Amino acid sequence: MATPLSDTPLSPLRTIAVIGLGTMGTGITEVLARAGRTVVGVDVSEAQAAKALAAVESSTARAVERGRLTGQERTDALARVRTTTDLRAAADADLVIEVVPESYEVKQQVFRELDGIVRPETILATGTNALSVTRLASESTRPERVLGLHFFNPAPAMKLVEVVSSVLTAPAAVAAVTDLALDLGKEPVAVGDRPGFVADGLLFGYLNQAAAMYEANYASREDIDAAMRLGCGLPMGPLALLDLVGVDTARTVLEAMYAASHDRLHAPAPILRQLSEAGLTGRKAGRGFYTYEAPGSAVVVPDALTPRADDRPVAGRPVGAVGVAGSGTMASGIAEVFAKAGYEVVLAARSAEKAQTAKARVGKSLARSVDKGRMTAEAAARTLERITPTGAYDDFADVDLAVEAVAEDLEVKRQLFATLDKVCKPGAVLATTTSSLPVVACARATSRPQDVIGMHFFNPAPAMKLVEVVRTVLTADDVHATVREVCAQIRKHAVDCGDRAGFIVNALLFPYLNNAVKMVQEHYATLDDIDAAMKLGGGYPMGPFELLDVVGLDVSLAIEKVLHREFRDPGLAPAPLLEHLVAAGCLGRKTGRGFREHARR
């Protein structure tokens, strides 16, 4: 029986065995060797062990070329690595990290064998992101020395390491691996034992919903991925990320999450099973949601689903003048976008004064662009001259496209569309910028629902490249073609989606934010740890709580309620903590307090 950890001084974690030399094991090996650790890499396949060593050699050579390592540092790092197929080579390790396939049977067999090989004081770490660390620990004769050490792919580049404790893990073991992670230049986050931990617990629910959205033919794979990259600033779209992670891996993680949570949002989308069982597991197989140049390649090649340039044969209507209704930040931003692209813009508000204020806001924005060298003073002046402010919607009589950007209130929008129906000429396209309300309800307020479409810009409109183009069941083909053509003219990336709550971006983004709130509500992790996990482990530009405070907790709650009402899924019910904060007037940055305190502006 192992000596109690509290009675045994922990030796420094200098020699580390990595069991399983796939992509993750290879990356961890490189990280450890570059940080001065002696590494024993073990794999059942001699060919895989050799491939891993070659990959480390190649990666460190690139690091030298880029000036991130010296030649001598590379030589020293490679000298610290040896690979083998014999698990007994781990006998002298201070720490063993297993990253074998995500299977209890496989991992438990490794732990049982290690119990008879390693020293009593050796710490055993599992790299799982889906299986129970507690269950794995309970099979070991040294459960107090078993914990989770979850690196992210690619391990050399990703800063986050989740340190996972079970109820059996000794604090000294946690402290030892936390110190190691810091010494490796990583940012460790302490989490408890539940499937997915923090980063994957939030990430895989989002990926699953994206897969379900694609499976329902709601939007194309290209549009789903572009929407999340351009609308949220993510480094990859969800379907491309599923291909990188491995469709089979995602399915395994989600099955483990669903078994623990019974949340339907975690029940793997059927397409994940279909692709997995067909062997279409993503990049590693050469085909998943996308088709790749070769197995293991990152280069996407056209396939039968790739959109063709001639897929849009319908011609749009000519657009010369544009009307923008509203006086807020979004309305002035949209007016600026159209004016910059050369369109004559009528900017209408409830009063001439409000319209003048909105135009003045455009002027300030253009002045900032001039100051930053993004445009000349002459170009800014010409742009501003193209905008005509007015307090009367009658001035929309000659516009070819009318875009409303008024309050996110369905009755307000319906009244405006009834007005536009009366004042706009026949054939004018009428667009709403709503982010969550039904476009068809706006269309039905007019006598020409075929001319109505959603054109959802993102804030700030001059900077954000995405526009969600939302067709209703009544929208005419040439109206859709018109808006696509206009988006190209104003240099925005248009994605097509149907008229349902949240469209693409909000339907995927806000359940993820809501699940983050639930994590805090359940005292599973702190705000800071969750924000750090998603920025460092998921590549998100902002953590969920940073983003919630920026968006506004009241706005977020309203969108959550719309999604819950539309899809009737219990997993989409707003987190009570979010509702409580809104009820208390803690709405985020705009009130000085949300999930965090903020200086009042």
N, C-alpha and C positions, 0 to 999 in steps of 0.2 A: 504493500500500500504506500502511496506517495506521502512524503513528509508534509505536514500542514504548511501552507505557504507563509503563514505569519511567523513560523519558526525558522524559515530558511532565507538567508539573505539572497536577494536576486543578483545574479551575476550580470554584468553589462551585456546587452544584446548585441554581441559582436559577430557571432557566426549564426547565419540564418539559412534554414532550408526552405526552399519553395517547391511544393509538391504539385505538379501539373504545369506543363510548360506550353500551354496554349497562348493566345494573344495576351491575356491578362497576366499569366505567370511569367511570361517573357518580359513584359513591361515592368513588373515588380522586381524581377531579377536585375534589370538594368538600373532602376532607381536605387536599389540597395548597394549595388557594386559601385556606382558613382559616388555614393555617400560614405564609402570606406568600409563597408561590411564585407565579410567573407561569405560567399553565397554558394550553396550546394543546390543545384537544380535537379529535380528528379521527375522523370516521366516514364510511363510504362513502355513507350515507344522510343527506341534508339534513334529512329529517323526524326521524330519530333524533337528530341533533345538536341540533336545536331542542328535542326532547323532553328531552334530557339537561340542557340549560341551564335549561329550565323546572323540572326536578326539583331542581336545585341551588338555584334561587331559592326554591322551595317549602320545601325542607328547611332552608335557612338562616333563612327566615321563622319556621318553627316553633322553631328554636333561639333566636331573639330572644324569642318569646312565652314560652319556658320559662326565660329569663334566662341562657342559656348563651352568648349573643353580644349585643353592643350593636348598635344600629341602625347606627352608624358602622362597626363591624367588619364587619357584613354588607355594607354598601355597598362597602367597600374590597375585601372578598373577591370579590364579584361583578365588580368592575372588573378583577380580575386574570385573569378567565377569558374566553377567546374560543373559538368553535367554528368548524369548517370541514370541508369534504369534501376538501380538497387536502392530501395527505401532505407536499407541499413546505413547508408551514407549519411543519414540525418542524425546518427547517434550522438554526435558531439554538438549539435545545434543548441543555442540558447533559446531560439524561437523557431517554430515551424509554422509556415503559412501554407495552408492547402487551398488550391484553386482548381480542384478536379471538377468534373461535370456536376451539375445541380441535381443530385440524386442522394436521398438519405442513405440508400444502400451502399453506394460508392463511397460517400464521405465517411460513413460509420465504419466501413471496412478499413479505410486509411487510418482513422483514429484508433481502432483496435490494434492494428499492427504497430502504430507508433507507440502505444502504451508499453509494448514490450521491447522497444528499441531505444527511446530517448531517456535522458537522465531525469531523475525525479523532479528537479527544479525547472525543467524546460516548460516554456509556455507554448500552448497549441492554439493557433488562430485559424479560423475558417474564413474564407473569402466570400462566403455565400451572400447573396442579396435577396434570397427568396425563402430559404429554409430556416427552421427554428434553431437558433444557437443553443437554447436550453435543451432541446431534444438531443442535439449532437453531444453536448457536454455530459448529459446524463448517461450516455453510453461509454464514457471514458472513466478510467479509474482515478482520474485527477480532474474532476469537474471544476474545481476552483481555479484551475490553470487554463481553462478553455474560454475563449472569447471570440468575438467577430472582429475582423480587420478588413473593412470593405474599401478597397481602392476603386478608382473610376478610370474608365478607358478613354484615351491612352494614359496609362499610369505615369509615364515620365512627364506628361504635360499637365495633367489634372491635379489641382492643389488639394482637393478634398479627400480626407480619409475618415470614414465613420468607424468609431471604436464602439463595439456593441457588447454590452454586459448582459449576462443572464442573471437570474436570481442567485446563482451558485458562484459567480465569478468573484474572486478575491480582489479588493481594491488595489493591492500591490501589483497585480498583473495588469490591471487597467492603466495604472500609473506608468508602468514600465513601457508598454507599447505606445502610450500617449507621448512619452518622452522621445521614443524612437521616431514617431511620426513627425514631431517637431524638428528633430535632428535631420530628417530627410527633406526638410523644407516644405512639408505639407501642413495643412491646417486641419487638425483633428477635431471632430465633433463627437461628443459623447451621447450615445442614444441607447434606448432600451431595446429589448428583443421582440420585434414584431416584423412580419414579412414586409420587405421593401424598405424598412427603416425610415429615414426621413426623405432623402432625395428620390430614391426609386419609388417609395410609397406614394409620393406626389406625382412623379414623372410617369409611371406606368399606367396610372388611371387616365391621365391625359392622352397617352399614346393609344390606349385601348379605345377611348372615345373617338379618336381620329380614325382608327381602323374601322369602327362601326359606321362612322359618317361616310367613309369611302364605300364600304360594303353596301350601304343603302342607296348608292348612286346619287347622293345629295350634291357632291362636287367631285371633280376629277382629282386624281392624286397630285397632279402638278399644282392645281389651284389651292388645295388644302395646304400643301407644303409652302407655297409662295405666301399664302395669307398669314401663316404663323411666323415666317421669317420677316416679312415686311411689316406686318401689323404689330408684332410683339418684339422685334429685334432679336429673335432667336437665331443661333448659329446654323441650325438645321431644321427642316420641316419634320413633322412627326413620322411620316411614312418613310422618309429617307433614314431617319434615326432608327426606326424599327428594323430596317434592312441592315444597318450598321451593327446594332445590338445583337441581332439574330431573332427572327420571328419565333423560332422554337424557344429561345431563352425568354422572350417576352411572355410567351404563353405559360411557361413554367412559373415565372414570377407572379403573373396574374392569378394563376390557379391557387398558389399559396396565399396570396392576398385575399382572394375570395373565400377560401376555406376559413380564414381567420375573421374576416369582417362581415361576410354574407351581404356585402354591398353590391348591388347589381352593376354599379359602375366598374367593379373589379372583375366581373364575370367575363372571361375572355371572349372577345368578338368571334363568332364562328369562322370568319375568314382566317384568323390566326391558326386555327386547327387545320383548316383546309390547306393552307400554304405549307404548314409544318409537315403534314402527313404526305404531301406531294413532294417533299424534299426541297421546296422553294423557300429556303430559310433566310434569304437575304444575300448580302455581298459575298459571304463565305461560299455560297452555292452558285453564285453568278446570276441568281434571279430570286426576287422576292416580290415586293410591290413594284419594283423597277427591274429592268434587265441590265446586266453589267457586261463589260467587255470580256471578262473572264472570271472564274471563281477567285474571290479575294480582291478583285479590282474595285476601285472606287469610281471608275469611269462608266457613267450611264450611257447606254446606246438605245437608239429608237427601237420600239417594238410595236405590236399591233395596237396598243393603247395610246401611243404618242400622238398628240394633236398635230394635224397637218395644217400647213398655211392656207390650204383651200377649203378648210372645214367651215368657213363663214362666207357662203356665197351671197347672202342677202346684203344689199347696199343700204346704208343708213340715209337719214334725211340730212339735208344741208343745215349747218349751224353757223350763224355769223354773230348773233347777239345772244347774250345769256343774262337771265335775271336771277338774282340771288335774294331770297327772302330771309330776313333776320338781321339782328344787330349785335349778336354776341361774338365771341372769339372764333367759333367755327364759321359763322357767316362771313366775317371779314377775311378769314384765312382762305376760304373758298373763292371769294371775290378776287383776292390777290392772285391765286393760282390761275384763274381764267384770264385776268388782265395781263399777267406776265406772258401767257401763251398767245396774246394778240387779240383776244375776243373783246368786243365792246360789252361792258357789264353795267346793268342797272341794279343798284344795291338798294332794296326797298326795306323799310322798317315801319313800325307803327307811327312814327313821327319823323319829320324832316330832321329834327335835332338828333335823334337816335341814329339815323342814317349817316349824318355828317360825322358823328362820333365814331361810327364803324369805319368810315372812310379814313378818318384821321388815324385810326389804329393801323390800317393798311400802310399809311404814310410812314408811321414810326417803324413798322416792320421793314419796309423798303429801305429806310435810312440806315437801319442796322446792317442790311445786306451790302449797302454802299460802303459803310465803315469797315466791313470785313473783306472788302474787295471782291464780293461775289457778283456785283453788277455796277455799271457806271451810274453816275448821277443823272445823266441824260436818259438812260434806259429806265431808271426809277421814275423820273418825271413823266415819261411817256406812258408808263404803266399806270400811274395814278390818274392821268388824264382820261384813260379809258373807262374809269369808274364814275358813274353818274349816281349820286345819292338822291333818294326820294322818299317821301312819306306817303306815297300813294301807289297801290298795286296796279292802278290803271296804267301806269307807265310800263307795265309788262306787255302791253298790247302788241308790240312788234318783236318780242324775243322769240327765238327758236327753241330755246331750252330754259325752263324755269326750275331752279333748284331751291327747295325750302330747307332752311336750317334754323327753325324756330324751336321753342321749348319742346322737350320730349314728353308731350302730353297728347294723347290720341285725339281728344276732342278739339284741342287747339289746332292740330294738324288737319283734321277733317274740315274744320271751318275755313282754313286757309285754302285747301284744295278746292272747296266749293267756290271760293272767290277766284282762284286761278282759272277754273273752268269757265267762268264768265268773262274774264278780262283777256286771257291769252288767245291768240289767233288759232284757227283750226290747223292741226298738224304739228303744233308746238309739243315738244316732249316735256312732261311734268315729272320731276324727280324729287324724292324725299331722301334726306340724309339720316333717317332714323337708324338707331343701332339695335333696337329691340322690339319695336312695335310692328304690327302687321302692315305691310305695304298695301295689300289688297284692300284694307279698310280705308286707306287714303284714296285708292283708286275708285272705290264705290261711292265716294262723296262727289264724284264727277259724272258727267254724262259721257265721258270718253275713257273708260278704264283701260282700254288698249294702249293709251298714250302714257300711262303711268308706270314708273319703274323706281326701284331703290338704287341710290347712288351713295353708298356709305363711305364717306371720307374719314380719315383718322386724324386725331389732334396731335400736334399742330399740322393743319392741312398743307401749308407750304413745304414742310419738311418730310412728311410721311408719304411714302411712295404708293401705298396700297389704296385701292378703291374696291369695295365689294359691290358688284353689280347684281341686283336682286330682282329677278323676274317673278311676276305673279303668274297664275294660270291664265290671266287675261292679257298679259303684255304682248304687244305685236312684235313680230320678228324684226321689223325694220327699226322699231324703237330700241330694242336690245342692241342691234347693230350700230345705231347712232351713238349710243352711250359708249360702246366699246371703241368706236372711232374717236370720239371726243377724249376719252381717257388717253389714247395714244397721242393726241395732239397736245394735251396738257402734261405729258410725260409721266403719267401714272400707270402703275401695273394693275390691270383690272383682273379680278377673279369672279367667276360666275357662281352663283348659288341660288337656291330656291327661297321662297318666302316663308321661313319658319324662324322661331325665336332664336336670337343670337347669331344668325347667319353662320359663318365659319368661325371667326376669331372669338367672339364673345361666348359662343356655345362651347368652345374648348377651353378658353382662358378662365372663365369665372367658376366653373366647378373645381378647377385646380386651386384657385384662390380660396374657395369655400372649404376645401379639404384641408388646406393649410391652417385655417382658423380652427377647424375641428381638432387638429393635432395639438394646438395650444390649449384649447378648451379641455382636452383630455389629459393635460399636463404631461404629454409624451416628450415634448421638446420645447425649448425656449424660442421666442421670436428671433433672437439673434442667431441661434443655431440653425433654424429653418431658413432664414434669409441667406446665411453663409452657405448652407448646403446647396441651395438652388443656384446660387451664383457660381460657386466653385465646382460643384458636381454636375450641374446641368447647363452651365454656360449662359444662364439667364442674365440679362443686363441689370435687372433689379430683383431683389427677393420679393416674395409674395406680400409681405407686410409693408415693405417700402412702397410697392405698387398700389396696394389698397389705400394707403394714406394719400397717395398722389391722386388717384382716381376719385376718391371720396367714398367713404363707407356707405353713405346714403345711396349714391349712384350704384355701387356694387350690390347693395341689398335689393334695390329695385330690379336690377338685371337678374339676380338670383331668383327672385319671386316670379319673374316672367318665364324663366327657363323651367322652374318647378311646375308652374301652372300649365305650360305647354306640353311638357313631356311626362308629367305625372309620375316621375320617378322619385321614390323616397330619398334616394341618395343625393338628389338635387335640392332638398329642403334647406333653406338658409340656416347656417350654424347659429344656435341661440346666442352665442357670444357676440356675433356680428349684429344681431337684432338689438341686444342690450346696449351696445355701444352707440348705435344710431339713436335709440330711445333716449340715451343720456346726452345727446347732442355732441358726441365725440365723433366728428365726421372726417377727421384727417387733417391735412395741412391747412385747409381753408378755415378751420375753427381753432387751430393751434394744438389740437389733441385728437388722436385717433388711436391706433395701436401704440404709438409713441407720442411723446411730447414734442411740439414744434414751436419755434419762435413765430409769433404772430406777425404777419406782414402788414 
